[in-house]
Amino acid sequence: MAGKRGRSGRKRGSGLSAVEHALRGSYRPGVHGPLPPGIIPLPRQPVLGLRSARATLTLPEPPPVRIPLAASSLTPDECPDVLTDEGKALWRQFVAQRPTPKMLAPVMLMYIEAYLSWQRATKEVHTKGDYGKLGTKPIPNPFLKLRRDAESTMLICLRTLGWQTTEPVAPVPVQAPKSRLDLFLAARG
């Protein structure tokens, strides 16, 4: 209760100690006091809380995982039984096109399942549209979320497999059409 002695504010002993802040990466000497000898605080971590409506937290994107291609690559015979016939055909196609280490078989399986889910959701969105109706109220198609989740999973798998790089692609120079002013000046001169 605000304004009542002993009932407002933070209670003694309810906060984290300086050592706990040091282990979490949120230690600040001016706020939490000195650390015991031998304790080295972790580097400061970003605080996941917005101080203002305009503040945003941006974290750097992790670099793609590069796994060297070992002598033991996946073969078409190692296709998991959980895949449908369409999934098994994709497995054979990917194994033939992109040699993948055996240790990444679960990631490739996850990619194929996400790809098939994305295909089914895309077909449903195209046939039923982006919005449906519940009574008289328009609601978004539930397959939109399924498609978005499948796209996210596919992107993570592609980066893990090393099939997609994060390096920017240089734009192709395109000659812009001349404006009316440029055409007028060219005709005069």
Rosetta blueprint (number, residue, H / E / L):
1 M L
2 A L
3 G L
4 K L
5 R L
6 G L
7 R L
8 S L
9 G L
10 R L
11 K L
12 R L
13 G L
14 S L
15 G L
16 L L
17 S L
18 A H
19 V H
20 E H
21 H H
22 A H
23 L H
24 R H
25 G L
26 S L
27 Y L
28 R L
29 P H
30 G H
31 V H
32 H H
33 G L
34 P L
35 L L
36 P L
37 P L
38 G L
39 I L
40 I L
41 P L
42 L L
43 P L
44 R L
45 Q L
46 P L
47 V L
48 L L
49 G L
50 L L
51 R L
52 S L
53 A L
54 R L
55 A L
56 T L
57 L L
58 T L
59 L L
60 P L
61 E L
62 P L
63 P L
64 P L
65 V L
66 R L
67 I L
68 P L
69 L L
70 A L
71 A L
72 S L
73 S E
74 L L
75 T L
76 P H
77 D H
78 E H
79 C L
80 P L
81 D L
82 V L
83 L L
84 T L
85 D H
86 E H
87 G H
88 K H
89 A H
90 L H
91 W H
92 R H
93 Q H
94 F H
95 V H
96 A H
97 Q H
98 R L
99 P L
100 T L
101 P E
102 K H
103 M H
104 L H
105 A H
106 P H
107 V H
108 M H
109 L H
110 M H
111 Y H
112 I H
113 E H
114 A H
115 Y H
116 L H
117 S H
118 W H
119 Q H
120 R H
121 A H
122 T H
123 K H
124 E H
125 V H
126 H H
127 T H
128 K H
129 G L
130 D L
131 Y E
132 G E
133 K E
134 L E
135 G L
136 T L
137 K E
138 P E
139 I E
140 P E
141 N L
142 P H
143 F H
144 L H
145 K H
146 L H
147 R H
148 R H
149 D H
150 A H
151 E H
152 S H
153 T H
154 M H
155 L H
156 I H
157 C H
158 L H
159 R H
160 T H
161 L H
162 G L
163 W L
164 Q L
165 T L
166 T L
167 E L
168 P L
169 V L
170 A L
171 P L
172 V L
173 P L
174 V L
175 Q L
176 A L
177 P L
178 K L
179 S L
180 R H
181 L H
182 D H
183 L H
184 F H
185 L H
186 A H
187 A H
188 R H
189 G L
